Amino acid sequence: MTTDQCHWAVIPAAGFGQRFADPVAKSSGQSVPKQYVSILGKSVIEHSLYAILRACPGVHIVVAIADNDPYWARLEISSHPQIHAVSGGAQRSDSVLAGLNSLQGRAGAQDWVLVHDAARPCVAAHDIGLMLAALKGHDAGGLLSIPVVDTLKRADSTGHVKQTVDRNALHQAQTPQVFRYGVLYEALTSATAAGVAVSDESSAVERLGYKVMLHPGRRDNIKLTYHADLAYIEATLRQRLKEA
């Protein structure tokens, strides 16, 4: 399923990903930010961007990169007519806000803005389309998510179990997260002005009192976090190619 409902997308890609860094490569000074690691002949970020383009053919994408990023300009997709890059920030919210700022004067308050992790390459275009269809008429927005299935433990300061957390009604947030431009811009600027750290776009929007829709995602829509994730992501992408 493809859709023309999403006018804009912002991809925060200014981070390095310390949990991913290979200790051997890092010690030799050859470590590459995870969004630029190659899988099946394309970088992780390229897989993510092409998924968005397939889901929303007319979308305009803003990629927020680090000021000293030497990798982005080397990618063929960096010259795509629907994609342009801006300088990101130290935190994810800074990069997303930089992307939103670049859209001022073009994006309407009610336009949908899709925010997706650069290092989440296995998102299915079909799922993006279904979520956008479900959000039709919603005043704020929503995100892909999956129910938490593992037993959760809260730890104390000594590394022992303090509490077993009831997992009923708990969900693991994924991306894309899709919000009205005006709502998301207000949410992030408000959090920044108040000095409130937000871990994702939804938490910023929730802070303003909006109800955010949870839309069913897929367990294979994982974010590249550790080197061990690479084999699973490659297998998932191979399967997607067979299904295409």
N, CA, C and O of each residue as an XYZ file, in Angstrom:
976
protein
N       0.847     -1.201      0.000
C       0.000      0.000      0.000
C       0.877      1.244      0.000
O       1.782      1.363      0.825
N       0.620      2.162     -0.908
C       1.291      3.461     -0.895
C       0.248      4.529     -0.646
O      -0.948      4.298     -0.818
N       0.711      5.701     -0.239
C      -0.209      6.773      0.116
C       0.396      8.118     -0.218
O       1.618      8.264     -0.242
N      -0.452      9.107     -0.478
C       0.035     10.469     -0.688
C      -0.349     11.353      0.496
O      -0.281     12.579      0.404
N      -0.756     10.730      1.618
C      -1.180     11.509      2.774
C      -0.018     12.165      3.508
O      -0.189     13.209      4.137
N       1.171     11.555      3.430
C       2.310     12.089      4.173
C       3.103     13.039      3.277
O       3.705     12.621      2.288
N       3.094     14.310      3.636
C       3.756     15.313      2.811
C       5.261     15.413      3.074
O       6.044     15.712      2.173
N       5.643     15.159      4.317
C       7.019     15.427      4.735
C       7.543     14.285      5.604
O       6.772     13.559      6.231
N       8.875     14.141      5.630
C       9.509     13.187      6.536
C      10.806     13.796      7.045
O      11.495     14.519      6.327
N      11.123     13.492      8.288
C      12.379     13.945      8.907
C      13.113     12.710      9.416
O      12.540     11.882     10.125
N      14.378     12.599      9.049
C      15.208     11.463      9.462
C      16.367     11.994     10.303
O      17.309     12.560      9.748
N      16.324     11.827     11.628
C      17.467     12.246     12.450
C      18.621     11.277     12.254
O      18.496     10.089     12.555
N      19.743     11.775     11.751
C      20.872     10.902     11.420
C      22.202     11.532     11.826
O      23.227     11.307     11.182
N      22.177     12.319     12.897
C      23.400     13.004     13.326
C      24.149     12.239     14.408
O      25.249     12.634     14.795
N      23.560     11.139     14.904
C      24.184     10.388     15.985
C      25.227      9.403     15.494
O      25.345      9.129     14.300
N      25.980      8.879     16.452
C      27.019      7.900     16.115
C      26.607      6.489     16.506
O      26.913      5.540     15.784
N      25.919      6.330     17.635
C      25.502      5.004     18.070
C      26.589      4.295     18.846
O      27.189      3.340     18.353
N      26.849      4.761     20.072
C      27.947      4.210     20.855
C      27.764      2.730     21.191
O      28.749      2.000     21.296
N      26.524      2.279     21.360
C      26.287      0.875     21.697
C      26.607     -0.044     20.527
O      26.877     -1.229     20.720
N      26.576      0.502     19.311
C      26.845     -0.303     18.132
C      28.329     -0.431     17.852
O      28.764     -1.454     17.325
N      29.113      0.570     18.188
C      30.499      0.649     17.754
C      31.271     -0.629     18.057
O      31.287     -1.098     19.195
N      31.910     -1.186     17.036
C      32.743     -2.365     17.164
C      34.023     -1.960     17.895
O      34.741     -1.079     17.421
N      34.332     -2.591     19.056
C      35.517     -2.190     19.826
C      36.803     -2.242     19.021
O      37.667     -1.383     19.195
N      36.955     -3.242     18.132
C      38.177     -3.356     17.347
C      38.274     -2.200     16.351
O      39.312     -1.548     16.240
N      37.180     -1.957     15.629
C      37.173     -0.860     14.658
C      37.330      0.474     15.348
O      38.026      1.357     14.847
N      36.682      0.631     16.511
C      36.754      1.890     17.242
C      38.188      2.189     17.682
O      38.647      3.328     17.596
N      38.889      1.159     18.151
C      40.253      1.359     18.631
C      41.204      1.722     17.501
O      42.226      2.369     17.730
N      40.868      1.304     16.270
C      41.727      1.609     15.128
C      41.316      2.884     14.416
O      41.947      3.288     13.439
N      40.237      3.530     14.915
C      39.772      4.767     14.309
C      38.980      4.556     13.029
O      38.784      5.499     12.262
N      38.516      3.316     12.783
C      37.824      3.000     11.539
C      36.336      2.748     11.739
O      35.662      2.281     10.821
N      35.817      3.045     12.912
C      34.417      2.781     13.175
C      33.521      3.708     12.361
O      33.765      4.912     12.286
N      32.490      3.142     11.757
C      31.559      3.885     10.918
C      30.230      4.022     11.658
O      29.758      3.042     12.235
N      29.612      5.198     11.659
C      28.289      5.330     12.281
C      27.341      4.275     11.722
O      27.373      3.970     10.529
N      26.503      3.722     12.586
C      25.706      2.557     12.199
C      24.796      2.822     11.009
O      24.510      1.904     10.239
N      24.332      4.069     10.842
C      23.438      4.352      9.718
C      24.143      4.239      8.365
O      23.488      4.198      7.324
N      25.467      4.189      8.381
C      26.220      4.100      7.131
C      26.833      2.716      6.893
O      27.539      2.516      5.905
N      26.573      1.778      7.777
C      27.037      0.412      7.566
C      26.316     -0.173      6.350
O      25.121      0.056      6.162
N      27.035     -0.914      5.539
C      26.465     -1.472      4.307
C      25.848     -2.845      4.554
O      26.454     -3.715      5.180
N      24.629     -3.016      4.049
C      23.935     -4.298      4.089
C      23.341     -4.540      2.705
O      22.576     -3.715      2.206
N      23.681     -5.646      2.093
C      23.165     -6.002      0.770
C      23.404     -4.882     -0.261
O      22.546     -4.595     -1.096
N      24.568     -4.274     -0.182
C      24.958     -3.300     -1.192
C      24.460     -1.884     -0.983
O      24.755     -1.002     -1.788
N      23.711     -1.652      0.083
C      23.242     -0.297      0.399
C      23.493     -0.016      1.866
O      23.526     -0.930      2.690
N      23.668      1.259      2.185
C      23.816      1.623      3.588
C      22.484      1.467      4.307
O      21.423      1.470      3.683
N      22.554      1.331      5.618
C      21.347      1.184      6.436
C      20.391      2.341      6.192
O      19.190      2.126      6.033
N      20.907      3.569      6.161
C      20.034      4.736      5.979
C      19.370      4.717      4.607
O      18.237      5.179      4.472
N      20.047      4.197      3.590
C      19.432      4.119      2.266
C      18.244      3.161      2.270
O      17.204      3.458      1.682
N      18.394      2.020      2.927
C      17.269      1.094      3.045
C      16.084      1.788      3.724
O      14.939      1.625      3.301
N      16.364      2.558      4.774
C      15.301      3.260      5.499
C      14.625      4.297      4.608
O      13.399      4.403      4.594
N      15.417      5.053      3.874
C      14.866      6.101      3.011
C      14.045      5.527      1.865
O      12.987      6.063      1.535
N      14.515      4.455      1.262
C      13.760      3.868      0.153
C      12.428      3.304      0.623
O      11.448      3.329     -0.122
N      12.378      2.795      1.849
C      11.110      2.303      2.388
C      10.098      3.437      2.499
O       8.919      3.252      2.200
N      10.557      4.605      2.926
C       9.661      5.761      3.046
C       9.206      6.230      1.667
O       8.036      6.561      1.476
N      10.122      6.258      0.717
C       9.767      6.682     -0.643
C       8.766      5.722     -1.282
O       7.896      6.145     -2.043
N       8.890      4.423     -0.975
C       7.931      3.463     -1.515
C       6.548      3.663     -0.894
O       5.532      3.539     -1.577
N       6.518      3.971      0.389
C       5.239      4.147      1.083
C       4.571      5.454      0.704
O       3.347      5.515      0.582
N       5.359      6.495      0.518
C       4.835      7.849      0.253
C       5.583      8.424     -0.954
O       6.530      9.191     -0.780
N       5.175      8.067     -2.156
C       5.944      8.453     -3.352
C       6.182      9.948     -3.508
O       7.202     10.345     -4.072
N       5.270     10.790     -3.025
C       5.432     12.226     -3.206
C       6.058     12.941     -2.030
O       6.105     14.171     -2.009
N       6.539     12.196     -1.053
C       7.045     12.798      0.177
C       8.336     13.587     -0.072
O       9.137     13.231     -0.936
N       8.521     14.659      0.696
C       9.794     15.396      0.708
C      10.491     15.045      2.019
O       9.899     15.182      3.089
N      11.740     14.595      1.944
C      12.457     14.078      3.107
C      13.602     15.006      3.496
O      14.391     15.433      2.654
N      13.673     15.307      4.787
C      14.790     16.076      5.342
C      15.629     15.134      6.199
O      15.111     14.510      7.126
N      16.908     15.031      5.899
C      17.833     14.208      6.676
C      18.724     15.139      7.490
O      19.425     15.984      6.935
N      18.690     14.976      8.812
C      19.496     15.820      9.697
C      20.790     15.087     10.035
O      20.774     14.077     10.739
N      21.908     15.599      9.528
C      23.200     14.943      9.687
C      24.136     15.797     10.547
O      23.894     16.985     10.761
N      25.197     15.174     11.029
C      26.201     15.886     11.815
C      26.955     16.877     10.924
O      27.116     16.648      9.726
N      27.407     17.966     11.517
C      28.099     19.001     10.744
C      29.344     18.473     10.040
O      29.672     18.905      8.935
N      30.035     17.537     10.686
C      31.285     17.028     10.114
C      31.099     15.661      9.462
O      32.055     14.892      9.355
N      29.899     15.356      9.033
C      29.590     14.051      8.447
C      30.284     13.892      7.088
O      29.971     14.629      6.153
N      31.227     12.934      6.963
C      31.910     12.746      5.673
C      31.256     11.679      4.802
O      31.717     11.418      3.691
N      30.179     11.060      5.300
C      29.609      9.896      4.623
C      28.402     10.222      3.746
O      28.249      9.650      2.666
N      27.543     11.138      4.202
C      26.271     11.372      3.521
C      26.460     11.748      2.057
O      25.800     11.183      1.185
N      27.336     12.676      1.781
C      27.510     13.176      0.408
C      28.025     12.101     -0.546
O      27.919     12.252     -1.763
N      28.579     11.022     -0.006
C      29.103      9.948     -0.860
C      27.992      9.019     -1.359
O      28.200      8.250     -2.298
N      26.829      9.089     -0.739
C      25.734      8.203     -1.106
C      25.001      8.736     -2.333
O      24.752      9.936     -2.440
N      24.664      7.857     -3.240
C      23.928      8.275     -4.433
C      22.585      8.903     -4.063
O      22.127      9.833     -4.727
N      21.959      8.397     -3.010
C      20.635      8.893     -2.621
C      20.682     10.328     -2.104
O      19.648     10.991     -2.031
N      21.866     10.812     -1.746
C      21.980     12.183     -1.228
C      21.608     13.227     -2.273
O      21.304     14.370     -1.931
N      21.632     12.839     -3.546
C      21.260     13.780     -4.611
C      19.840     13.533     -5.119
O      19.445     14.093     -6.142
N      19.079     12.713     -4.424
C      17.695     12.455     -4.819
C      16.904     13.766     -4.760
O      17.029     14.506     -3.784
N      16.101     14.068     -5.770
C      15.411     15.363     -5.804
C      14.402     15.570     -4.672
O      14.027     16.710     -4.395
N      13.958     14.509     -4.019
C      12.990     14.645     -2.924
C      13.649     14.640     -1.551
O      12.963     14.631     -0.529
N      14.969     14.645     -1.528
C      15.698     14.544     -0.261
C      16.708     15.675     -0.160
O      17.433     15.948     -1.117
N      16.760     16.338      0.996
C      17.857     17.275      1.238
C      18.309     17.160      2.688
O      17.557     16.701      3.548
N      19.523     17.573      2.946
C      20.136     17.428      4.267
C      20.235     18.772      4.970
O      20.415     19.811      4.334
N      20.115     18.734      6.295
C      20.333     19.900      7.141
C      21.254     19.494      8.282
O      21.466     18.304      8.518
N      21.792     20.457      8.977
C      22.637     20.172     10.137
C      21.772     19.740     11.316
O      20.826     20.432     11.692
N      22.103     18.604     11.886
C      21.384     18.110     13.052
C      21.957     18.658     14.336
O      22.740     19.608     14.322
N      21.563     18.053     15.460
C      22.007     18.534     16.758
C      22.557     17.422     17.621
O      22.700     16.281     17.180
N      22.864     17.772     18.865
C      23.465     16.812     19.786
C      22.491     15.719     20.193
O      22.894     14.575     20.402
N      21.217     16.059     20.305
C      20.192     15.106     20.717
C      19.238     14.842     19.554
O      19.143     15.631     18.614
N      18.540     13.722     19.641
C      17.564     13.382     18.601
C      16.553     14.503     18.403
O      16.250     14.883     17.272
N      16.029     15.034     19.515
C      15.012     16.085     19.416
C      15.556     17.329     18.732
O      14.819     18.017     18.026
N      16.847     17.628     18.932
C      17.467     18.773     18.260
C      17.491     18.560     16.744
O      17.239     19.486     15.974
N      17.798     17.328     16.328
C      17.857     17.032     14.905
C      16.473     17.085     14.267
O      16.311     17.619     13.170
N      15.477     16.531     14.955
C      14.119     16.564     14.414
C      13.634     18.007     14.315
O      13.010     18.391     13.325
N      13.921     18.799     15.339
C      13.500     20.198     15.312
C      14.207     20.964     14.199
O      13.607     21.837     13.572
N      15.470     20.647     13.947
C      16.185     21.282     12.837
C      15.506     20.954     11.517
O      15.390     21.806     10.637
N      15.058     19.708     11.387
C      14.334     19.322     10.181
C      13.027     20.068     10.036
O      12.679     20.520      8.946
N      12.296     20.198     11.146
C      11.024     20.924     11.109
C      11.244     22.401     10.793
O      10.466     23.005     10.055
N      12.296     22.974     11.347
C      12.595     24.380     11.069
C      12.851     24.607      9.580
O      12.494     25.650      9.033
N      13.470     23.626      8.934
C      13.774     23.773      7.514
C      12.513     23.734      6.659
O      12.539     24.130      5.494
N      11.413     23.259      7.231
C      10.153     23.163      6.492
C       9.222     24.347      6.737
O       8.142     24.422      6.150
N       9.636     25.271      7.600
C       8.784     26.436      7.873
C       8.524     27.210      6.587
O       9.428     27.441      5.783
N       7.271     27.602      6.415
C       6.883     28.326      5.219
C       6.445     27.421      4.090
O       5.872     27.885      3.105
N       6.714     26.120      4.226
C       6.282     25.160      3.210
C       5.283     24.162      3.789
O       4.279     23.842      3.153
N       5.555     23.679      4.980
C       4.660     22.710      5.605
C       3.489     23.419      6.267
O       3.676     24.412      6.970
N       2.286     22.911      6.046
C       1.108     23.450      6.701
C       0.928     22.834      8.072
O       1.411     21.731      8.328
N       0.237     23.533      8.955
C       0.067     23.068     10.329
C      -0.582     21.690     10.393
O      -0.287     20.909     11.298
N      -1.464     21.383      9.440
C      -2.172     20.108      9.453
C      -1.482     19.026      8.611
O      -1.960     17.893      8.556
N      -0.388     19.358      7.971
C       0.346     18.361      7.186
C       0.910     17.278      8.103
O       1.306     17.549      9.236
N       0.939     16.064      7.598
C       1.578     14.982      8.343
C       3.085     15.029      8.144
O       3.574     15.231      7.032
N       3.815     14.838      9.243
C       5.268     14.713      9.185
C       5.640     13.346      9.753
O       5.293     13.018     10.887
N       6.329     12.576      8.972
C       6.771     11.245      9.377
C       8.204     11.350      9.890
O       9.073     11.872      9.191
N       8.458     10.862     11.103
C       9.811     10.858     11.667
C      10.245      9.399     11.804
O       9.572      8.594     12.449
N      11.371      9.077     11.192
C      11.817      7.677     11.185
C      13.291      7.582     11.541
O      14.092      8.433     11.155
N      13.640      6.531     12.285
C      15.030      6.286     12.650
C      15.854      5.949     11.406
O      15.447      5.118     10.595
N      16.984      6.579     11.263
C      17.870      6.262     10.142
C      18.336      4.817     10.209
O      18.592      4.195      9.178
N      18.447      4.281     11.415
C      18.974      2.933     11.613
C      17.865      1.902     11.832
O      18.073      0.898     12.513
N      16.687      2.154     11.254
C      15.598      1.172     11.304
C      15.217      0.826      9.862
O      14.204      1.307      9.352
N      16.032     -0.011      9.205
C      15.893     -0.219      7.759
C      14.845     -1.241      7.343
O      14.537     -1.358      6.157
N      14.290     -1.985      8.301
C      13.386     -3.077      7.936
C      11.915     -2.688      7.970
O      11.050     -3.553      7.833
N      11.616     -1.416      8.148
C      10.216     -1.005      8.178
C       9.546     -1.352      6.852
O      10.123     -1.165      5.781
N       8.329     -1.855      6.943
C       7.588     -2.245      5.743
C       6.771     -1.065      5.231
O       6.019     -0.450      5.988
N       6.918     -0.753      3.964
C       6.161      0.347      3.368
C       4.660      0.130      3.553
O       3.911      1.085      3.757
N       4.227     -1.124      3.481
C       2.811     -1.448      3.656
C       2.310     -0.992      5.026
O       1.203     -0.465      5.143
N       3.130     -1.196      6.061
C       2.723     -0.807      7.411
C       2.611      0.705      7.555
O       1.732      1.204      8.258
N       3.502      1.433      6.889
C       3.418      2.892      6.917
C       2.106      3.342      6.296
O       1.417      4.211      6.832
N       1.769      2.744      5.164
C       0.525      3.102      4.501
C      -0.694      2.811      5.356
O      -1.617      3.623      5.415
N      -0.708      1.659      6.021
C      -1.832      1.307      6.886
C      -1.962      2.283      8.053
O      -3.072      2.670      8.419
N      -0.835      2.678      8.636
C      -0.889      3.613      9.752
C      -1.418      4.973      9.301
O      -2.236      5.574      9.998
N      -0.974      5.459      8.168
C      -1.452      6.742      7.675
C      -2.951      6.697      7.377
O      -3.666      7.671      7.612
N      -3.415      5.569      6.862
C      -4.843      5.429      6.611
C      -5.620      5.447      7.921
O      -6.692      6.047      8.000
N      -5.086      4.794      8.949
C      -5.757      4.752     10.247
C      -5.777      6.112     10.925
O      -6.664      6.396     11.730
N      -4.801      6.954     10.600
C      -4.697      8.271     11.236
C      -5.571      9.330     10.574
O      -5.638     10.461     11.058
N      -6.230      8.990      9.496
C      -7.037      9.975      8.791
C      -8.037     10.634      9.742
O      -8.849      9.955     10.372
N      -7.970     11.951      9.838
C      -8.865     12.698     10.716
C      -8.378     12.858     12.139
O      -8.998     13.582     12.918
N      -7.273     12.197     12.508
C      -6.756     12.305     13.879
C      -6.171     13.696     14.101
O      -5.587     14.280     13.188
N      -6.327     14.229     15.319
C      -5.882     15.607     15.547
C      -4.403     15.727     15.867
O      -3.845     16.820     15.772
N      -3.745     14.622     16.249
C      -2.339     14.710     16.643
C      -1.462     13.786     15.815
O      -0.643     14.252     15.023
N      -1.627     12.468     15.991
C      -0.797     11.525     15.254
C      -0.646     10.215     15.985
O      -1.397      9.917     16.913
N       0.331      9.430     15.560
C       0.521      8.118     16.155
C       1.854      7.518     15.777
O       2.687      8.169     15.147
N       2.049      6.279     16.164
C       3.310      5.600     15.918
C       3.099      4.106     15.805
O       2.123      3.558     16.317
N       4.029      3.457     15.127
C       4.043      2.011     15.113
C       4.551      1.510     16.460
O       5.450      2.108     17.051
N       3.977      0.417     16.940
C       4.419     -0.153     18.214
C       4.078     -1.629     18.248
O       3.269     -2.110     17.455
N       4.703     -2.346     19.175
C       4.391     -3.758     19.400
C       4.212     -3.979     20.896
O       4.897     -3.345     21.698
N       3.299     -4.873     21.285
C       3.104     -5.156     22.712
C       4.362     -5.767     23.322
O       5.058     -6.543     22.666
N       4.649     -5.426     24.550
C       5.765     -6.032     25.275
C       5.375     -7.457     25.649
O       4.304     -7.677     26.216
N       6.232     -8.423     25.338
C       5.909     -9.820     25.615
C       6.778    -10.429     26.717
O       6.375    -11.402     27.354
N       7.958     -9.869     26.944
C       8.843    -10.404     27.978
C       8.450     -9.881     29.356
O       7.884     -8.795     29.481
N       8.755    -10.662     30.383
C       8.574    -10.193     31.752
C       9.577     -9.071     32.020
O      10.755     -9.186     31.683
N       9.101     -7.996     32.625
C       9.946     -6.828     32.886
C      10.306     -6.737     34.357
O       9.462     -6.951     35.228
N      11.556     -6.422     34.628
C      12.047     -6.268     35.990
C      12.602     -4.859     36.186
O      13.361     -4.361     35.355
N      12.220     -4.228     37.285
C      12.814     -2.951     37.659
C      13.956     -3.230     38.624
O      13.782     -3.930     39.622
N      15.140     -2.670     38.316
C      16.328     -2.943     39.128
C      16.518     -1.877     40.205
O      16.089     -0.734     40.049
N      17.171     -2.274     41.304
C      17.560     -1.290     42.305
C      18.985     -0.832     42.012
O      19.577     -1.239     41.013
N      19.530      0.005     42.873
C      20.850      0.589     42.619
C      21.984     -0.420     42.749
O      23.114     -0.136     42.352
N      21.693     -1.606     43.306
C      22.733     -2.630     43.481
C      22.677     -3.706     42.408
O      23.442     -4.670     42.452
N      21.776     -3.548     41.445
C      21.677     -4.534     40.391
C      20.824     -5.727     40.728
O      20.937     -6.772     40.087
N      19.964     -5.593     41.730
C      19.025     -6.649     42.091
C      17.609     -6.233     41.701
O      17.336     -5.057     41.461
N      16.714     -7.220     41.642
C      15.331     -6.929     41.271
C      14.640     -6.165     42.387
O      14.605     -6.603     43.537
N      14.099     -5.031     42.027
C      13.311     -4.246     42.970
C      11.828     -4.543     42.806
O      11.067     -4.542     43.773
N      11.431     -4.798     41.562
C      10.008     -4.985     41.283
C       9.831     -5.680     39.942
O      10.588     -5.435     39.003
N       8.822     -6.555     39.855
C       8.383     -7.100     38.584
C       7.271     -6.203     38.055
O       6.260     -5.984     38.723
N       7.473     -5.691     36.852
C       6.566     -4.695     36.293
C       5.464     -5.395     35.505
O       5.736     -6.286     34.701
N       4.231     -4.991     35.737
C       3.104     -5.531     34.982
C       3.214     -5.081     33.529
O       3.177     -3.887     33.234
N       3.349     -6.056     32.619
C       3.548     -5.703     31.212
C       2.240     -5.493     30.461
O       2.257     -5.064     29.307
N       1.111     -5.784     31.091
C      -0.169     -5.574     30.428
C      -0.310     -4.107     30.029
O      -0.051     -3.214     30.837
N      -0.713     -3.863     28.809
C      -0.918     -2.529     28.234
C       0.393     -1.804     27.921
O       0.363     -0.648     27.497
N       1.544     -2.460     28.120
C       2.816     -1.824     27.761
C       3.166     -2.138     26.310
O       2.978     -3.260     25.838
N       3.675     -1.135     25.620
C       4.059     -1.282     24.221
C       5.479     -0.775     24.013
O       5.936      0.143     24.695
N       6.157     -1.381     23.071
C       7.486     -0.941     22.663
C       7.339     -0.015     21.465
O       6.826     -0.413     20.419
N       7.791      1.215     21.625
C       7.651      2.209     20.555
C       8.614      1.915     19.421
O       9.767      1.547     19.643
N       8.121      2.085     18.197
C       8.944      1.983     17.007
C       8.828      3.294     16.221
O       8.216      4.258     16.679
N       9.417      3.304     15.053
C       9.167      4.379     14.103
C       8.815      3.720     12.779
O       9.147      2.558     12.548
N       8.137      4.469     11.906
C       7.835      5.884     11.945
C       6.863      6.293     13.055
O       5.999      5.533     13.491
N       7.063      7.557     13.488
C       6.093      8.262     14.309
C       5.599      9.420     13.446
O       6.396     10.170     12.882
N       4.293      9.557     13.351
C       3.693     10.503     12.403
C       2.805     11.494     13.144
O       1.889     11.092     13.860
N       3.073     12.791     12.974
C       2.306     13.822     13.663
C       2.006     14.988     12.736
O       2.695     15.214     11.741
N       0.951     15.727     13.092
C       0.674     16.981     12.401
C       1.874     17.910     12.599
O       2.450     17.984     13.685
N       2.232     18.607     11.537
C       3.407     19.485     11.614
C       3.278     20.487     12.771
O       4.210     20.649     13.559
N       2.127     21.154     12.870
C       1.958     22.166     13.905
C       2.041     21.594     15.305
O       2.621     22.211     16.198
N       1.462     20.413     15.502
C       1.487     19.762     16.824
C       2.914     19.378     17.199
O       3.361     19.647     18.314
N       3.626     18.750     16.269
C       4.983     18.298     16.571
C       5.930     19.463     16.787
O       6.791     19.419     17.666
N       5.771     20.507     15.982
C       6.641     21.676     16.147
C       6.418     22.318     17.517
O       7.377     22.661     18.209
N       5.165     22.478     17.901
C       4.868     23.059     19.216
C       5.406     22.170     20.330
O       5.965     22.668     21.307
N       5.241     20.870     20.190
C       5.669     19.940     21.233
C       7.175     19.984     21.446
O       7.639     20.025     22.586
N       7.941     19.976     20.365
C       9.395     19.959     20.501
C       9.951     21.308     20.941
O      10.880     21.357     21.748
N       9.403     22.393     20.429
C       9.882     23.710     20.861
C       9.530     23.951     22.331
O      10.309     24.563     23.061
N       8.372     23.478     22.764
C       7.968     23.631     24.159
C       8.880     22.838     25.083
O       9.300     23.341     26.125
N       9.190     21.597     24.707
C      10.070     20.767     25.540
C      11.470     21.363     25.607
O      12.099     21.368     26.665
N      11.956     21.866     24.473
C      13.290     22.473     24.439
C      13.342     23.712     25.324
O      14.296     23.897     26.080
N      12.328     24.555     25.234
C      12.296     25.782     26.038
C      12.233     25.480     27.528
O      12.772     26.225     28.346
N      11.564     24.368     27.877
C      11.414     23.991     29.288
C      12.584     23.162     29.798
O      12.645     22.838     30.984
N      13.515     22.817     28.908
C      14.654     22.004     29.311
C      14.286     20.569     29.610
O      14.969     19.893     30.380
N      13.200     20.098     28.998
C      12.723     18.736     29.226
C      13.294     17.814     28.155
O      13.114     18.061     26.962
N      13.984     16.751     28.575
C      14.518     15.778     27.631
C      13.409     14.820     27.217
O      12.725     14.250     28.067
N      13.235     14.646     25.919
C      12.220     13.715     25.416
C      12.927     12.633     24.610
O      13.823     12.927     23.819
N      12.523     11.386     24.812
C      13.202     10.269     24.160
C      12.693     10.012     22.751
O      13.395      9.416     21.934
N      11.474     10.460     22.461
C      10.939     10.339     21.117
C       9.915     11.430     20.876
O       9.600     12.203     21.781
N       9.396     11.495     19.659
C       8.456     12.558     19.315
C       7.146     12.394     20.083
O       6.536     13.378     20.503
N       6.724     11.157     20.260
C       5.469     10.898     20.954
C       5.490     11.443     22.372
O       4.505     12.027     22.823
N       6.595     11.261     23.079
C       6.650     11.741     24.466
C       6.532     13.255     24.528
O       5.973     13.791     25.484
N       7.053     13.954     23.517
C       6.912     15.413     23.474
C       5.462     15.805     23.238
O       4.956     16.739     23.862
N       4.792     15.087     22.333
C       3.396     15.384     22.033
C       2.500     15.019     23.222
O       1.572     15.758     23.550
N       2.775     13.892     23.860
C       2.019     13.482     25.052
C       2.112     14.539     26.147
O       1.151     14.789     26.875
N       3.283     15.151     26.246
C       3.508     16.159     27.285
C       2.529     17.328     27.163
O       2.209     17.976     28.160
N       2.052     17.598     25.946
C       1.095     18.688     25.730
C      -0.347     18.251     25.959
O      -1.271     19.054     25.829
N      -0.540     16.981     26.299
C      -1.878     16.505     26.611
C      -2.618     15.839     25.472
O      -3.783     15.473     25.626
N      -1.966     15.672     24.328
C      -2.607     15.014     23.196
C      -2.641     13.499     23.398
O      -1.756     12.933     24.040
N      -3.663     12.850     22.849
C      -3.726     11.399     22.809
C      -3.056     10.935     21.526
O      -3.383     11.408     20.437
N      -2.123     10.014     21.660
C      -1.349      9.522     20.530
C      -1.783      8.094     20.211
O      -1.848      7.244     21.099
N      -2.076      7.839     18.946
C      -2.547      6.516     18.531
C      -1.382      5.525     18.427
O      -0.326      5.842     17.880
N      -1.599      4.308     18.968
C      -0.666      3.210     18.768
C      -1.182      2.352     17.621
O      -2.321      1.886     17.641
N      -0.321      2.148     16.613
C      -0.732      1.328     15.474
C       0.142      0.087     15.425
O       1.354      0.186     15.620
N      -0.443     -1.088     15.168
C       0.341     -2.331     15.199
C       1.521     -2.316     14.237
O       1.375     -2.057     13.042
N       2.684     -2.599     14.789
C       3.889     -2.716     13.981
C       4.274     -4.175     13.824
O       3.467     -5.070     14.077
N       5.509     -4.411     13.407
C       6.015     -5.771     13.218
C       7.283     -5.947     14.030
O       8.055     -5.005     14.207
N       7.493     -7.152     14.519
C       8.662     -7.408     15.361
C       9.969     -7.366     14.573
O      11.041     -7.221     15.161
N       9.889     -7.492     13.254
C      11.119     -7.406     12.479
C      11.496     -5.968     12.118
O      12.504     -5.742     11.448
N      10.696     -5.001     12.556
C      11.030     -3.589     12.339
C      11.948     -3.122     13.466
O      11.600     -2.236     14.247
N      13.125     -3.736     13.530
C      14.028     -3.449     14.641
C      14.988     -2.318     14.282
O      15.246     -2.036     13.112
N      15.500     -1.690     15.317
C      16.500     -0.639     15.152
C      17.878     -1.249     15.320
O      18.124     -1.972     16.285
N      18.772     -0.970     14.399
C      20.146     -1.455     14.502
C      20.796     -0.799     15.723
O      21.019      0.411     15.754
N      21.090     -1.621     16.716
C      21.655     -1.108     17.964
C      22.983     -1.780     18.291
O      23.937     -1.116     18.695
N      23.041     -3.094     18.115
C      24.245     -3.874     18.408
C      24.698     -4.604     17.143
O      23.904     -4.823     16.229
N      25.982     -4.981     17.095
C      26.496     -5.709     15.945
C      25.737     -7.008     15.717
O      25.600     -7.461     14.581
N      25.248     -7.601     16.785
C      24.503     -8.853     16.654
C      23.216     -8.676     15.859
O      22.666     -9.651     15.347
N      22.729     -7.432     15.749
C      21.495     -7.168     15.002
C      21.693     -7.268     13.487
O      20.726     -7.440     12.745
N      22.929     -7.163     13.033
C      23.187     -7.089     11.591
C      22.709     -8.329     10.844
O      22.107     -8.216      9.776
N      22.972     -9.511     11.398
C      22.594    -10.738     10.708
C      21.074    -10.841     10.576
O      20.560    -11.260      9.539
N      20.366    -10.457     11.634
C      18.900    -10.516     11.592
C      18.356     -9.518     10.570
O      17.447     -9.842      9.806
N      18.905     -8.320     10.557
C      18.449     -7.301      9.613
C      18.718     -7.735      8.179
O      17.868     -7.556      7.307
N      19.883     -8.299      7.929
C      20.203     -8.753      6.572
C      19.223     -9.837      6.123
O      18.743     -9.810      4.990
N      18.925    -10.790      7.010
C      17.989    -11.859      6.668
C      16.599    -11.293      6.380
O      15.920    -11.748      5.460
N      16.182    -10.307      7.160
C      14.864     -9.690      6.962
C      14.803     -8.967      5.626
O      13.819     -9.088      4.897
N      15.845     -8.221      5.304
C      15.870     -7.486      4.038
C      15.920     -8.438      2.834
O      15.317     -8.163      1.797
N      16.632     -9.545      2.977
C      16.652    -10.539      1.893
C      15.249    -11.080      1.639
O      14.838    -11.266      0.493
N      14.524    -11.328      2.725
C      13.168    -11.843      2.591
C      12.265    -10.813      1.924
O      11.414    -11.165      1.107
N      12.451     -9.538      2.272
C      11.650     -8.477      1.658
C      11.897     -8.411      0.153
O      10.971     -8.168     -0.621
N      13.156     -8.627     -0.265
C      13.482     -8.596     -1.688
C      12.776     -9.732     -2.423
O      12.332     -9.564     -3.559
N      12.677    -10.889     -1.768
C      11.996    -12.027     -2.379
C      10.493    -11.743     -2.527
O       9.853    -12.183     -3.482
N       9.947    -10.991     -1.550
C       8.515    -10.723     -1.551
C       8.130     -9.601     -2.510
O       6.971     -9.475     -2.905
N       9.121     -8.787     -2.876
C       8.829     -7.613     -3.722
C       8.402     -8.028     -5.135
O       8.121     -7.170     -5.972
